[in-house]
Amino acid sequence: MSTLQGLQSLVKFPTFGAAETTTIIESLFRHVKTKALTQNHRFKVFTIVDTLMANHREVLKAMGVKFLDGYAKFCDGEKDPRNLVLIFAIDRVILIEFDISERVQTLYDVIFCYFPITFRPPPNNPGGITADDLRVSLRAVVSATPLFGTLAIPHYLENLVAVGRPAKKDILETIAVCLPVYGSQVARSFARKLWNSLKLEVFQPVDPITEELAVKAIQVLIKTIYSSEKEESQTDVQGLAKDACEECITILREPEKSQARPAARILCSFMTTTASVSKYTVSQAVPHLTKLFINPDEVTSRPATLVLLAQFIEAARDSMSSDLTGDVPLLPYKDDVLGALSGGLKAHNLRIASLTGLKGMVTTERLLTDQELGFIVHSVNEIIQDHPDQFDDISDGILELLSTISEVCPRQVVEQTLPILFSSLPDSAPPREAASERAQTWKTLSYLQTLCTEPELFEVLVIRLTTKLEFLCSRSSSEEADPEPTAGYAHAILKTLANTLSTKLTKNHTDVAKYLDRLVVRIFNIFVYAAFTAEGDKRPMILSDHRLLEAAALCTTSVVRSLPTARQQSYLQAVMSALTNGVVQPISEGYFKIPPEARLAIFGVNLNVPNLVQFLEGTLGWILNGAENDLQRNSAVHLVSVLVNRKAEELSGFLDGLATTYWSQEILNTEKLLDLFSDTSINWDAAKGVGLIPGHDSILTKQNHAVVKILYAQKYVAAILPQTIAGSVDGSEPTKQVAYLVALSGMIKSAPKATYMAELPSLIPLLIRGLDLPDPDIRRNVIETLLAAAEGETPEKSLVAEHASTLVNAMLKNCLVEEMPSSNVRISALRYLAVLPRIVRYDVLHPYKAQVIKDLGKTLDDPKRAVRKEAVEARFKYNG
């Protein structure tokens, strides 16, 4: 042992001579097999060899085959994973840098005896080496030299049919890595054998991952064979690519058969290999499918044909070079493809595939002209106008296509589609009893919200909707016996604008800032004018509805958030001036004329802004004694929160007073939030408050320039979660226990998963209990938390397998409209049902399969389309 330690230190010195290096190597090779060395001793020996390889490599190279023969015998039969990692690292250096031409077979025998890796770490695994560590290390070795090609490929193919899933995946990944190294000549010589083996893993896959790896390996095979050919001289493709194409095209003669999908997938993968193979594949597949589509004898196969055609369009698009100098593969076949897809729009069962294919064409650079884009818009508009009921069913696909077109040619959508949608919006709100008309109006607004995010379309949206909003708000309350429909319509318009602005911010659109003058001041104008005209009028006004105010505030927040800092500051000064002295004209311009001398007393108290503490105290006093409703109180609380957040260091005394004197005198006298859990009149509200604290706040955000501490949620959860769990388990006070359960469900829904991950095993049973609570929001919180907890779970390590029966029954109950009125809960329940087959073993879940499929059949008739969509997805998971 001491000798080995001495050698370890000695061989690290560069001055260690060539003779000494040769002597040490020969001695190690001679004695390591004859002496009974412990595992630790052998590890030290391999470490010495590794050090010699790093510091004295030229000496070892000079030893030639003598070193290679000794090394091969030295390593033969080694099983310790720590030593294997060292051996594989040394092997790679030898294969790359040494002359191994005379010992290829010897080294192949020593190295490939380990492939594929079947190692399972023992309980006392030294060094923590995993099977994946060994796989990656060995893959780097077998791909280190082209000399292994003719020996390695038969080895891969022989093992591919004889091993289990993990090893099969390893072989497929290794083939993809090795083929480019082994070279085109080797790939050609084994082309048919490789194709015959690899295609089986695609046409008869054991799982999706293996199928994907097999497709990748076929792709690499084709690229390796044809990448050395001169593309400019290629007028036709011969060899494997041609034969494989013909084989797959033959299968595609029956596109509705199960084998058509993998055949199409292989052909699509060819399009990202080489330019010649890509061009050839498109020339064979696309004309075949378009001819098949127009063949009157193949009417029944048209849906499947269009699905495959859409896949080829996307693959051809993705194969194009990013520098926009290469060919457009679809260009020669554009007219036939466009004809097939536009024809598909005329049949209900073909439209979804047609829309997918058309989107692929639109997103293909340099393929379609503006006139052709206009033709597509016109074809889609015919569905919107002539088949509104069918449009509702496929509106997502149509709007996605039109949105894509608006990114490249907005004029066509502005001139053709927007007039149709705006014409369906009534000038006056549909009455309460006109349920279908109201529903259609709301749908149209949602369509406009989805469609009008691009600058040119959004500008039209703002003009048209603000004009309609001003008209609705210009009518006096005396003109309407029931103001609620008008208020609802106005709210829907404002929410459409707010949601579209939010989407534009997410997409980083630069045109949002200009709507301070084009939208925000007009919205302020409407509300300010209404406030003046409401003085002395005791009749209800639609603009006093808190929903409208909240939606208008969202619009303002989005626009102001996008402004440059200097513009934000000047606008804030104008808003503060309006708050404190009632001068609203600078922030309010539009259709309604406000007299220049008019003043609007918002708070009705003197608020001296230069004295921040006095301002905050005055605002708090107004919250308690002057505010008339929750909206006013919440808005003022947000104002206080923002100022305190930004000026916390200057307000320590004020904050101390809030936590002690103000809290005890003005709010709860003696109690804190957790102490309220026994009070049935307020305990649920208090519990929800506890749960909301670590969650996302729409006001105090970084986007609004608030100071947000990174670990605030973690610290809060670490402090509160243990006692909340304890309270949820304690059954001595049932009322209090339920409140703790409410707080728990809200807290873990609001907090990052990392903050409660360690507690999940004990939380799962408590969450399941929360599924019986009557509040729909709480049930949804629980289900969303279960969904979050499912991320990363596997059937082998499932936290919920033992609760499968309870979870299935609870989710089925929560996804049925007659049991659960909230569509949001129904959607969440369906999503969790769809997740269960992925995280629970088949044998555990199988007994419930029939009941799940039966009940999911009922949800397919849900009145909400979003629910029906999730039901289809969930049912597929159980039918598959």
QUINOR-V963960 format. One record per backbone hydrogen bond with DSSP energy under -0.5 kcal/mol. NH is the residue of the N-H (numbers start at 1). CO is the residue of the C=O. E is the energy in kcal/mol with one decimal. If there is no record, write none. Layout:
BEGIN
nh=NH co=CO e=E
nh=NH co=CO e=E
END
This chain:
BEGIN
nh=5 co=1 e=-2.1
nh=6 co=2 e=-2.1
nh=7 co=3 e=-2.5
nh=8 co=4 e=-2.5
nh=9 co=5 e=-1.7
nh=10 co=6 e=-2.4
nh=11 co=7 e=-2.7
nh=12 co=9 e=-0.7
nh=13 co=10 e=-1.6
nh=16 co=13 e=-1.6
nh=21 co=17 e=-2.1
nh=22 co=18 e=-2.6
nh=23 co=19 e=-2.5
nh=24 co=20 e=-2.7
nh=25 co=21 e=-2.5
nh=26 co=22 e=-2.6
nh=27 co=23 e=-2.4
nh=28 co=24 e=-2.7
nh=29 co=25 e=-2.8
nh=30 co=26 e=-1.9
nh=31 co=27 e=-2.2
nh=32 co=28 e=-2.2
nh=34 co=31 e=-0.6
nh=35 co=31 e=-1.6
nh=37 co=35 e=-1.6
nh=42 co=38 e=-2.5
nh=43 co=39 e=-2.4
nh=44 co=40 e=-1.9
nh=45 co=41 e=-2.1
nh=46 co=42 e=-2.5
nh=47 co=43 e=-1.9
nh=48 co=44 e=-2.1
nh=49 co=45 e=-2.0
nh=50 co=46 e=-2.3
nh=51 co=47 e=-2.2
nh=52 co=48 e=-2.5
nh=53 co=49 e=-2.4
nh=54 co=50 e=-1.6
nh=55 co=51 e=-2.6
nh=56 co=52 e=-2.7
nh=60 co=56 e=-1.4
nh=61 co=57 e=-2.5
nh=62 co=58 e=-2.1
nh=63 co=59 e=-0.9
nh=63 co=60 e=-0.6
nh=64 co=61 e=-1.7
nh=66 co=63 e=-1.3
nh=67 co=64 e=-0.8
nh=68 co=64 e=-1.7
nh=69 co=65 e=-3.1
nh=70 co=66 e=-2.0
nh=71 co=67 e=-2.9
nh=72 co=68 e=-2.3
nh=73 co=69 e=-2.0
nh=74 co=70 e=-2.3
nh=75 co=71 e=-2.0
nh=76 co=72 e=-1.3
nh=78 co=75 e=-2.0
nh=84 co=80 e=-2.3
nh=85 co=81 e=-1.9
nh=86 co=82 e=-1.3
nh=87 co=83 e=-3.0
nh=88 co=84 e=-3.0
nh=89 co=85 e=-1.6
nh=90 co=86 e=-2.2
nh=91 co=87 e=-3.2
nh=92 co=88 e=-2.0
nh=93 co=89 e=-1.4
nh=94 co=90 e=-2.3
nh=95 co=91 e=-2.7
nh=96 co=92 e=-1.9
nh=97 co=93 e=-2.8
nh=98 co=94 e=-2.1
nh=100 co=98 e=-1.0
nh=103 co=100 e=-2.1
nh=107 co=103 e=-2.4
nh=108 co=104 e=-2.6
nh=109 co=105 e=-2.5
nh=110 co=106 e=-1.8
nh=111 co=107 e=-2.4
nh=112 co=108 e=-2.9
nh=113 co=109 e=-0.6
nh=114 co=111 e=-1.6
nh=115 co=112 e=-0.9
nh=125 co=122 e=-1.6
nh=128 co=125 e=-1.1
nh=129 co=126 e=-0.8
nh=134 co=130 e=-1.7
nh=135 co=131 e=-2.4
nh=136 co=132 e=-2.6
nh=137 co=133 e=-2.1
nh=138 co=134 e=-2.8
nh=139 co=135 e=-2.5
nh=140 co=136 e=-1.6
nh=141 co=137 e=-0.8
nh=141 co=138 e=-0.6
nh=142 co=138 e=-2.5
nh=143 co=139 e=-1.2
nh=144 co=141 e=-2.0
nh=148 co=145 e=-1.0
nh=149 co=146 e=-1.7
nh=151 co=148 e=-0.8
nh=152 co=148 e=-3.4
nh=153 co=149 e=-2.1
nh=155 co=151 e=-0.9
nh=156 co=152 e=-2.5
nh=157 co=153 e=-2.6
nh=158 co=154 e=-2.4
nh=159 co=155 e=-1.9
nh=160 co=156 e=-1.9
nh=161 co=157 e=-0.9
nh=162 co=159 e=-1.2
nh=163 co=159 e=-1.1
nh=168 co=164 e=-2.4
nh=169 co=165 e=-2.6
nh=170 co=166 e=-1.8
nh=171 co=167 e=-2.5
nh=172 co=168 e=-2.3
nh=173 co=169 e=-2.4
nh=174 co=170 e=-2.2
nh=175 co=171 e=-2.7
nh=176 co=172 e=-1.9
nh=177 co=173 e=-1.6
nh=178 co=174 e=-2.7
nh=179 co=175 e=-2.4
nh=181 co=178 e=-0.9
nh=182 co=178 e=-2.6
nh=183 co=179 e=-2.0
nh=187 co=183 e=-2.2
nh=188 co=184 e=-2.6
nh=189 co=185 e=-2.0
nh=190 co=186 e=-1.4
nh=191 co=188 e=-1.2
nh=194 co=190 e=-2.9
nh=195 co=191 e=-2.7
nh=196 co=192 e=-2.6
nh=197 co=193 e=-1.8
nh=198 co=194 e=-3.1
nh=199 co=195 e=-2.5
nh=200 co=196 e=-0.6
nh=201 co=197 e=-0.8
nh=201 co=198 e=-0.8
nh=202 co=198 e=-0.6
nh=202 co=199 e=-1.0
nh=203 co=199 e=-3.1
nh=204 co=200 e=-2.4
nh=205 co=202 e=-0.6
nh=211 co=207 e=-2.1
nh=212 co=208 e=-2.4
nh=213 co=209 e=-2.3
nh=214 co=210 e=-2.2
nh=215 co=211 e=-2.3
nh=216 co=212 e=-2.2
nh=217 co=213 e=-2.1
nh=218 co=214 e=-2.4
nh=219 co=215 e=-2.4
nh=220 co=216 e=-2.3
nh=221 co=217 e=-2.3
nh=222 co=218 e=-2.5
nh=223 co=219 e=-2.5
nh=224 co=220 e=-2.7
nh=225 co=221 e=-2.1
nh=226 co=222 e=-2.3
nh=227 co=223 e=-2.0
nh=229 co=226 e=-1.2
nh=231 co=229 e=-0.7
nh=233 co=230 e=-1.1
nh=234 co=231 e=-1.6
nh=235 co=233 e=-0.8
nh=243 co=239 e=-2.3
nh=244 co=240 e=-3.4
nh=245 co=241 e=-2.2
nh=246 co=242 e=-2.4
nh=247 co=243 e=-2.2
nh=248 co=244 e=-2.4
nh=249 co=245 e=-2.9
nh=250 co=246 e=-2.0
nh=251 co=247 e=-1.3
nh=252 co=248 e=-1.9
nh=253 co=250 e=-1.1
nh=254 co=251 e=-1.7
nh=255 co=252 e=-0.6
nh=257 co=254 e=-2.0
nh=260 co=257 e=-1.5
nh=261 co=258 e=-0.6
nh=262 co=258 e=-0.6
nh=263 co=259 e=-1.8
nh=264 co=260 e=-2.7
nh=265 co=261 e=-2.2
nh=266 co=262 e=-2.2
nh=267 co=263 e=-2.1
nh=268 co=264 e=-2.7
nh=269 co=265 e=-1.8
nh=270 co=266 e=-1.3
nh=271 co=267 e=-0.7
nh=271 co=268 e=-0.9
nh=272 co=269 e=-1.2
nh=273 co=270 e=-1.6
nh=274 co=270 e=-0.5
nh=278 co=274 e=-2.7
nh=279 co=275 e=-2.5
nh=280 co=276 e=-2.2
nh=281 co=277 e=-2.8
nh=282 co=278 e=-2.3
nh=283 co=279 e=-2.0
nh=284 co=280 e=-1.3
nh=284 co=281 e=-0.5
nh=285 co=281 e=-3.0
nh=286 co=282 e=-1.6
nh=287 co=282 e=-0.6
nh=288 co=284 e=-0.9
nh=289 co=285 e=-2.2
nh=290 co=286 e=-2.5
nh=291 co=287 e=-2.4
nh=292 co=288 e=-2.0
nh=293 co=289 e=-2.1
nh=294 co=290 e=-1.6
nh=295 co=291 e=-0.9
nh=296 co=294 e=-0.5
nh=298 co=295 e=-2.1
nh=299 co=296 e=-0.8
nh=301 co=298 e=-1.0
nh=302 co=299 e=-1.5
nh=305 co=301 e=-2.5
nh=306 co=302 e=-2.6
nh=307 co=303 e=-1.8
nh=308 co=304 e=-2.1
nh=309 co=305 e=-2.5
nh=310 co=306 e=-2.5
nh=311 co=307 e=-1.5
nh=312 co=308 e=-2.1
nh=313 co=309 e=-2.2
nh=314 co=310 e=-2.1
nh=315 co=311 e=-2.3
nh=316 co=312 e=-2.8
nh=317 co=313 e=-2.3
nh=318 co=314 e=-2.6
nh=319 co=315 e=-1.2
nh=320 co=317 e=-1.4
nh=324 co=321 e=-1.1
nh=329 co=327 e=-0.7
nh=331 co=328 e=-1.8
nh=333 co=330 e=-1.7
nh=334 co=331 e=-1.3
nh=337 co=333 e=-2.4
nh=338 co=334 e=-3.0
nh=339 co=335 e=-2.3
nh=340 co=336 e=-2.2
nh=341 co=337 e=-2.5
nh=342 co=338 e=-2.5
nh=343 co=339 e=-1.9
nh=344 co=340 e=-1.8
nh=345 co=341 e=-1.0
nh=346 co=343 e=-1.4
nh=347 co=344 e=-1.3
nh=350 co=347 e=-1.5
nh=351 co=347 e=-0.8
nh=351 co=348 e=-0.7
nh=354 co=350 e=-2.1
nh=355 co=351 e=-2.9
nh=356 co=352 e=-2.0
nh=357 co=353 e=-2.4
nh=358 co=354 e=-2.8
nh=359 co=355 e=-2.2
nh=360 co=356 e=-1.9
nh=361 co=357 e=-1.9
nh=362 co=358 e=-2.6
nh=363 co=359 e=-2.1
nh=364 co=361 e=-1.3
nh=365 co=363 e=-0.7
nh=367 co=364 e=-1.4
nh=368 co=364 e=-0.5
nh=373 co=369 e=-2.4
nh=374 co=370 e=-2.3
nh=375 co=371 e=-1.8
nh=376 co=372 e=-2.0
nh=377 co=373 e=-2.4
nh=378 co=374 e=-2.4
nh=379 co=375 e=-2.4
nh=380 co=376 e=-2.4
nh=381 co=377 e=-2.6
nh=382 co=378 e=-1.4
nh=383 co=379 e=-0.7
nh=383 co=380 e=-0.8
nh=384 co=380 e=-1.6
nh=385 co=381 e=-2.6
nh=386 co=382 e=-2.8
nh=387 co=383 e=-2.1
nh=391 co=387 e=-2.4
nh=392 co=388 e=-1.7
nh=393 co=389 e=-0.9
nh=394 co=390 e=-1.3
nh=395 co=392 e=-0.6
nh=398 co=394 e=-2.1
nh=399 co=395 e=-3.0
nh=400 co=396 e=-2.1
nh=401 co=397 e=-2.0
nh=402 co=398 e=-2.8
nh=403 co=399 e=-2.6
nh=404 co=400 e=-1.9
nh=405 co=401 e=-2.3
nh=406 co=402 e=-2.4
nh=407 co=403 e=-0.9
nh=407 co=404 e=-0.7
nh=408 co=404 e=-0.8
nh=408 co=405 e=-1.0
nh=409 co=405 e=-3.4
nh=410 co=406 e=-0.5
nh=412 co=409 e=-1.0
nh=413 co=409 e=-0.7
nh=414 co=410 e=-2.8
nh=415 co=411 e=-2.7
nh=416 co=412 e=-1.7
nh=417 co=413 e=-1.3
nh=418 co=413 e=-2.2
nh=420 co=417 e=-0.6
nh=421 co=417 e=-1.9
nh=422 co=418 e=-3.0
nh=423 co=419 e=-1.9
nh=424 co=420 e=-0.7
nh=424 co=421 e=-0.8
nh=425 co=422 e=-1.4
nh=426 co=424 e=-0.6
nh=434 co=431 e=-1.2
nh=435 co=433 e=-1.7
nh=438 co=434 e=-2.4
nh=439 co=435 e=-2.6
nh=440 co=436 e=-2.2
nh=441 co=437 e=-2.0
nh=442 co=438 e=-2.3
nh=443 co=439 e=-2.2
nh=444 co=440 e=-2.4
nh=445 co=441 e=-2.0
nh=446 co=442 e=-2.0
nh=447 co=443 e=-2.5
nh=448 co=444 e=-2.4
nh=449 co=445 e=-2.3
nh=450 co=446 e=-2.0
nh=451 co=447 e=-2.3
nh=452 co=448 e=-2.7
nh=453 co=451 e=-1.0
nh=454 co=451 e=-0.6
nh=458 co=454 e=-3.0
nh=459 co=455 e=-2.2
nh=460 co=456 e=-1.2
nh=461 co=457 e=-2.3
nh=462 co=458 e=-2.8
nh=463 co=459 e=-2.0
nh=464 co=460 e=-2.7
nh=465 co=461 e=-2.7
nh=466 co=462 e=-2.4
nh=467 co=463 e=-1.7
nh=468 co=464 e=-1.8
nh=469 co=465 e=-2.6
nh=470 co=466 e=-2.6
nh=471 co=467 e=-1.9
nh=472 co=468 e=-2.3
nh=473 co=469 e=-2.2
nh=474 co=470 e=-1.0
nh=475 co=471 e=-0.6
nh=475 co=472 e=-0.7
nh=479 co=476 e=-1.8
nh=480 co=477 e=-1.3
nh=487 co=483 e=-2.5
nh=488 co=484 e=-2.8
nh=489 co=485 e=-2.4
nh=490 co=486 e=-2.8
nh=491 co=487 e=-2.5
nh=492 co=488 e=-2.2
nh=493 co=489 e=-2.0
nh=494 co=490 e=-2.3
nh=495 co=491 e=-2.7
nh=496 co=492 e=-2.0
nh=497 co=493 e=-2.0
nh=498 co=494 e=-2.7
nh=499 co=495 e=-3.0
nh=500 co=496 e=-2.0
nh=501 co=497 e=-2.3
nh=502 co=498 e=-2.2
nh=503 co=499 e=-2.1
nh=504 co=500 e=-2.2
nh=505 co=501 e=-2.3
nh=506 co=502 e=-2.0
nh=507 co=503 e=-1.7
nh=508 co=505 e=-1.5
nh=509 co=504 e=-2.5
nh=512 co=509 e=-0.7
nh=514 co=511 e=-0.6
nh=515 co=512 e=-2.0
nh=516 co=513 e=-1.6
nh=517 co=514 e=-0.7
nh=518 co=514 e=-1.0
nh=519 co=515 e=-1.6
nh=520 co=515 e=-2.5
nh=521 co=516 e=-1.7
nh=523 co=519 e=-2.4
nh=524 co=520 e=-2.7
nh=525 co=521 e=-2.0
nh=526 co=522 e=-1.8
nh=527 co=523 e=-1.9
nh=528 co=524 e=-3.2
nh=529 co=525 e=-2.2
nh=530 co=526 e=-1.8
nh=531 co=527 e=-2.1
nh=532 co=528 e=-2.0
nh=533 co=529 e=-2.5
nh=534 co=530 e=-1.5
nh=535 co=531 e=-0.5
nh=535 co=532 e=-1.1
nh=537 co=534 e=-2.2
nh=538 co=536 e=-0.7
nh=544 co=541 e=-1.3
nh=545 co=542 e=-1.4
nh=548 co=545 e=-0.8
nh=549 co=545 e=-1.5
nh=550 co=546 e=-2.4
nh=551 co=547 e=-2.2
nh=552 co=548 e=-2.5
nh=553 co=549 e=-2.2
nh=554 co=550 e=-1.8
nh=555 co=551 e=-1.7
nh=556 co=552 e=-2.2
nh=557 co=553 e=-2.8
nh=558 co=554 e=-2.2
nh=559 co=555 e=-2.0
nh=560 co=556 e=-2.8
nh=561 co=557 e=-2.3
nh=562 co=558 e=-0.9
nh=562 co=559 e=-0.9
nh=563 co=560 e=-1.3
nh=568 co=564 e=-2.4
nh=569 co=565 e=-2.4
nh=570 co=566 e=-2.0
nh=571 co=567 e=-2.1
nh=572 co=568 e=-2.8
nh=573 co=569 e=-2.1
nh=574 co=570 e=-1.6
nh=575 co=571 e=-2.3
nh=576 co=572 e=-2.9
nh=577 co=573 e=-2.0
nh=578 co=574 e=-1.9
nh=579 co=575 e=-2.2
nh=580 co=576 e=-2.3
nh=581 co=577 e=-2.7
nh=582 co=578 e=-1.1
nh=583 co=577 e=-0.7
nh=584 co=582 e=-1.2
nh=587 co=584 e=-1.2
nh=588 co=585 e=-1.4
nh=589 co=521 e=-0.7
nh=594 co=592 e=-0.5
nh=595 co=593 e=-0.5
nh=598 co=595 e=-1.6
nh=600 co=582 e=-1.7
nh=601 co=599 e=-0.6
nh=602 co=600 e=-1.0
nh=603 co=579 e=-0.5
nh=607 co=605 e=-0.7
nh=608 co=606 e=-0.6
nh=609 co=607 e=-1.1
nh=611 co=608 e=-1.2
nh=612 co=610 e=-0.9
nh=615 co=611 e=-2.4
nh=616 co=612 e=-2.7
nh=617 co=613 e=-2.8
nh=618 co=614 e=-2.6
nh=619 co=615 e=-2.3
nh=620 co=616 e=-2.6
nh=621 co=617 e=-2.3
nh=622 co=618 e=-2.0
nh=623 co=619 e=-2.2
nh=624 co=620 e=-1.9
nh=625 co=621 e=-2.4
nh=626 co=622 e=-2.4
nh=627 co=622 e=-2.4
nh=633 co=629 e=-2.1
nh=634 co=630 e=-3.3
nh=635 co=631 e=-2.3
nh=636 co=632 e=-2.3
nh=637 co=633 e=-2.5
nh=638 co=634 e=-2.3
nh=639 co=635 e=-1.9
nh=640 co=636 e=-2.4
nh=641 co=637 e=-2.8
nh=642 co=638 e=-2.6
nh=643 co=639 e=-2.0
nh=644 co=640 e=-2.6
nh=645 co=641 e=-2.6
nh=646 co=642 e=-1.9
nh=647 co=643 e=-1.7
nh=648 co=645 e=-0.5
nh=650 co=647 e=-1.1
nh=651 co=647 e=-0.6
nh=651 co=648 e=-1.1
nh=652 co=649 e=-0.5
nh=655 co=651 e=-2.7
nh=656 co=652 e=-2.4
nh=657 co=653 e=-2.0
nh=658 co=654 e=-1.7
nh=659 co=655 e=-2.2
nh=660 co=656 e=-1.1
nh=662 co=657 e=-2.9
nh=663 co=657 e=-0.5
nh=663 co=658 e=-1.1
nh=664 co=660 e=-2.5
nh=665 co=661 e=-2.7
nh=666 co=662 e=-2.5
nh=667 co=662 e=-0.6
nh=667 co=663 e=-1.4
nh=668 co=663 e=-1.8
nh=669 co=663 e=-0.6
nh=670 co=668 e=-3.0
nh=671 co=668 e=-1.6
nh=675 co=672 e=-0.5
nh=676 co=672 e=-0.7
nh=676 co=673 e=-1.7
nh=677 co=674 e=-1.2
nh=678 co=675 e=-0.6
nh=679 co=676 e=-1.8
nh=680 co=678 e=-0.9
nh=682 co=679 e=-1.6
nh=683 co=679 e=-2.4
nh=686 co=682 e=-2.4
nh=687 co=683 e=-2.6
nh=688 co=684 e=-2.6
nh=689 co=685 e=-1.9
nh=690 co=686 e=-2.0
nh=691 co=687 e=-1.8
nh=692 co=688 e=-1.8
nh=693 co=689 e=-1.3
nh=695 co=692 e=-1.8
nh=701 co=699 e=-1.8
nh=704 co=701 e=-0.5
nh=705 co=702 e=-1.9
nh=706 co=701 e=-2.7
nh=708 co=706 e=-0.8
nh=709 co=707 e=-0.5
nh=712 co=709 e=-1.3
nh=715 co=711 e=-2.5
nh=716 co=712 e=-2.2
nh=717 co=713 e=-2.8
nh=718 co=714 e=-2.6
nh=719 co=715 e=-1.5
nh=720 co=716 e=-2.4
nh=721 co=717 e=-2.8
nh=724 co=720 e=-1.9
nh=725 co=721 e=-2.8
nh=726 co=722 e=-2.3
nh=727 co=723 e=-2.2
nh=728 co=724 e=-1.9
nh=729 co=725 e=-1.4
nh=730 co=726 e=-1.9
nh=731 co=729 e=-0.5
nh=737 co=733 e=-2.7
nh=738 co=734 e=-2.3
nh=739 co=735 e=-1.6
nh=740 co=736 e=-2.2
nh=741 co=737 e=-1.9
nh=742 co=738 e=-2.3
nh=743 co=739 e=-2.5
nh=744 co=740 e=-2.6
nh=745 co=741 e=-2.4
nh=746 co=742 e=-2.0
nh=747 co=743 e=-2.4
nh=748 co=744 e=-2.3
nh=749 co=745 e=-1.1
nh=750 co=746 e=-1.9
nh=751 co=747 e=-2.5
nh=755 co=752 e=-1.6
nh=756 co=753 e=-1.4
nh=757 co=753 e=-1.0
nh=759 co=756 e=-1.1
nh=760 co=757 e=-1.5
nh=762 co=759 e=-0.8
nh=763 co=759 e=-1.7
nh=764 co=760 e=-2.4
nh=765 co=761 e=-0.5
nh=766 co=762 e=-0.6
nh=767 co=763 e=-2.8
nh=768 co=764 e=-2.3
nh=769 co=765 e=-1.5
nh=770 co=766 e=-1.5
nh=771 co=767 e=-0.6
nh=771 co=768 e=-1.1
nh=772 co=769 e=-1.7
nh=773 co=770 e=-1.3
nh=779 co=775 e=-2.1
nh=780 co=776 e=-2.6
nh=781 co=777 e=-2.3
nh=782 co=778 e=-2.5
nh=783 co=779 e=-2.5
nh=784 co=780 e=-2.9
nh=785 co=781 e=-2.1
nh=786 co=782 e=-2.3
nh=787 co=783 e=-2.4
nh=788 co=784 e=-2.3
nh=789 co=785 e=-2.6
nh=790 co=786 e=-1.3
nh=791 co=787 e=-0.6
nh=791 co=788 e=-1.0
nh=793 co=790 e=-2.1
nh=794 co=797 e=-0.5
nh=797 co=794 e=-0.8
nh=798 co=795 e=-0.7
nh=803 co=800 e=-1.6
nh=804 co=801 e=-1.7
nh=807 co=803 e=-2.7
nh=808 co=804 e=-2.7
nh=809 co=805 e=-2.2
nh=810 co=806 e=-2.4
nh=811 co=807 e=-2.7
nh=812 co=808 e=-2.4
nh=813 co=809 e=-2.0
nh=814 co=810 e=-2.0
nh=815 co=811 e=-0.9
nh=816 co=813 e=-0.7
nh=819 co=816 e=-1.2
nh=820 co=816 e=-2.6
nh=826 co=822 e=-1.8
nh=827 co=823 e=-2.5
nh=828 co=824 e=-2.1
nh=829 co=825 e=-2.7
nh=830 co=826 e=-2.2
nh=831 co=827 e=-2.3
nh=832 co=828 e=-2.0
nh=833 co=829 e=-2.2
nh=834 co=830 e=-2.0
nh=835 co=831 e=-1.1
nh=836 co=832 e=-1.7
nh=837 co=833 e=-0.6
nh=838 co=835 e=-1.8
nh=839 co=835 e=-1.0
nh=839 co=836 e=-0.9
nh=840 co=836 e=-1.8
nh=844 co=841 e=-0.6
nh=845 co=841 e=-2.1
nh=846 co=842 e=-2.7
nh=848 co=845 e=-1.8
nh=849 co=846 e=-1.9
nh=852 co=848 e=-2.5
nh=853 co=849 e=-2.6
nh=854 co=850 e=-2.2
nh=855 co=851 e=-2.6
nh=856 co=852 e=-2.7
nh=857 co=853 e=-1.4
nh=858 co=854 e=-0.7
nh=858 co=855 e=-0.7
nh=859 co=855 e=-1.1
nh=860 co=856 e=-0.8
nh=861 co=858 e=-1.5
nh=862 co=859 e=-1.8
nh=865 co=863 e=-0.5
nh=868 co=864 e=-2.1
nh=869 co=865 e=-2.4
nh=870 co=866 e=-1.6
nh=871 co=867 e=-2.3
nh=872 co=868 e=-2.2
nh=873 co=869 e=-1.8
nh=874 co=870 e=-2.6
nh=875 co=871 e=-2.7
nh=876 co=872 e=-2.0
nh=877 co=873 e=-1.4
nh=878 co=874 e=-1.1
nh=878 co=875 e=-0.5
nh=879 co=875 e=-2.1
nh=880 co=876 e=-2.1
END
